[in-house]
């Protein structure tokens, strides 16, 4: 093995000239060995290069650090904005009808005509903040602070029933149960049960007592226009918390008219007369509609 | 004591020490490879920045071989290689002008040019090994470490380099 790389050993000084002097072209080899040791080292600007490294070291760490933080923050902002936007729920009542909104914690909101209401579905358990444009009645389940924000003021409660109206420059709040904190500009008022306050342009104009159990604007009838019978029955079931079986009726029937939401026997009577049908009472909460056999 | 407690090269002083010990040979290795000093210095920077970025993972004892590994990776195919142009030292030891005839000087000059050309024509592998030995006075063991090959492989490269250069110089007489 040693023999194989004898020139390498000779170049490294491990063996002397005699060991390899019979190699072909030994004179040239000797010259190569001698003159190749005469080369200068490359000019290496050691200190300058180190300074450049120092510079990159600090900037590198800095930018890297900043980028990752920035990216993380952007991501968090992006995702939460997306989630927030996606989980925002909007309700708009039509100009001629009310709408009932059930919130995740069973709080109930009845929107008056031509009103808009918004809440966030996903963050509801952390933050019960809602937005209102127009008029609504709130029946709030007990829990964390429930906030209603409007353009003209804010109402905060823990669990109670109250009404809010915010339209044009008028901001009205009625408290039907418990107490609520009303803020409009700098004014802050605690409303007790059966109290009413109104602000105009942020100034309190009226504060008085009311003696009704819920706002009089809440309609006691449901209006239908060419609605499928199934939809009508569904509304009745909701209003009176009952069950109605209509499997024996013609499902294609449509209904136009209004049904009271506070008088079950009247509502049933209207349907019976409209379609010439009859119903059987199964128990207090269950009814079955059948074709009228007397005809 | 502190160095032993935290065995990595993130300490400014430790890092600088590694630089002052190893930067030159790495630079020269790049130069013998690329033939371009600017590129060599840029690559030195790159190698040491890599070391700094990974300073927490590299224990002090491994820093050198880490640098060599990075250096070998950098040199793989980054630059278009150029001819390696070397300079002879101006003062040549143990030789005084008086002792040399003009003829001898002439011959010597010719030979030097031929040697330069022969070195340029060596394969990259042979050239880097040969010049690290001749110019940087590195032992075969150190060269093996730098090039990440065995000592036997270094010896083979040296042997081939010598044979190749001898042949070229003699045949183009």
Boltz contact constraints between the chains, C-beta under 6 A:
constraints:
  - contact:
      token1: [A, 5]
      token2: [B, 155]
      max_distance: 6.0
  - contact:
      token1: [A, 5]
      token2: [B, 159]
      max_distance: 6.0
  - contact:
      token1: [A, 7]
      token2: [B, 159]
      max_distance: 6.0
  - contact:
      token1: [A, 7]
      token2: [B, 162]
      max_distance: 6.0
  - contact:
      token1: [A, 8]
      token2: [B, 155]
      max_distance: 6.0
  - contact:
      token1: [A, 8]
      token2: [B, 158]
      max_distance: 6.0
  - contact:
      token1: [A, 8]
      token2: [B, 159]
      max_distance: 6.0
  - contact:
      token1: [A, 11]
      token2: [B, 158]
      max_distance: 6.0
  - contact:
      token1: [A, 25]
      token2: [B, 166]
      max_distance: 6.0
  - contact:
      token1: [A, 25]
      token2: [B, 170]
      max_distance: 6.0
  - contact:
      token1: [A, 28]
      token2: [B, 166]
      max_distance: 6.0
  - contact:
      token1: [A, 28]
      token2: [B, 169]
      max_distance: 6.0
  - contact:
      token1: [A, 28]
      token2: [B, 170]
      max_distance: 6.0
  - contact:
      token1: [A, 29]
      token2: [B, 166]
      max_distance: 6.0
  - contact:
      token1: [A, 31]
      token2: [B, 111]
      max_distance: 6.0
  - contact:
      token1: [A, 32]
      token2: [B, 165]
      max_distance: 6.0
  - contact:
      token1: [A, 35]
      token2: [B, 112]
      max_distance: 6.0
  - contact:
      token1: [A, 35]
      token2: [B, 115]
      max_distance: 6.0
  - contact:
      token1: [A, 36]
      token2: [B, 134]
      max_distance: 6.0
  - contact:
      token1: [A, 37]
      token2: [B, 134]
      max_distance: 6.0
  - contact:
      token1: [A, 38]
      token2: [B, 88]
      max_distance: 6.0
  - contact:
      token1: [A, 38]
      token2: [B, 89]
      max_distance: 6.0
  - contact:
      token1: [A, 38]
      token2: [B, 92]
      max_distance: 6.0
  - contact:
      token1: [A, 39]
      token2: [B, 86]
      max_distance: 6.0
  - contact:
      token1: [A, 39]
      token2: [B, 135]
      max_distance: 6.0
  - contact:
      token1: [A, 40]
      token2: [B, 87]
      max_distance: 6.0
  - contact:
      token1: [A, 40]
      token2: [B, 89]
      max_distance: 6.0
  - contact:
      token1: [A, 41]
      token2: [B, 135]
      max_distance: 6.0
  - contact:
      token1: [A, 42]
      token2: [B, 28]
      max_distance: 6.0
  - contact:
      token1: [A, 42]
      token2: [B, 31]
      max_distance: 6.0
  - contact:
      token1: [A, 42]
      token2: [B, 37]
      max_distance: 6.0
  - contact:
      token1: [A, 44]
      token2: [B, 24]
      max_distance: 6.0
  - contact:
      token1: [A, 44]
      token2: [B, 27]
      max_distance: 6.0
  - contact:
      token1: [A, 46]
      token2: [B, 23]
      max_distance: 6.0
  - contact:
      token1: [A, 49]
      token2: [B, 41]
      max_distance: 6.0
  - contact:
      token1: [A, 49]
      token2: [B, 44]
      max_distance: 6.0
  - contact:
      token1: [A, 50]
      token2: [B, 19]
      max_distance: 6.0
  - contact:
      token1: [A, 52]
      token2: [B, 45]
      max_distance: 6.0
  - contact:
      token1: [A, 53]
      token2: [B, 45]
      max_distance: 6.0
  - contact:
      token1: [A, 53]
      token2: [B, 48]
      max_distance: 6.0
  - contact:
      token1: [A, 56]
      token2: [B, 49]
      max_distance: 6.0
  - contact:
      token1: [A, 57]
      token2: [B, 52]
      max_distance: 6.0
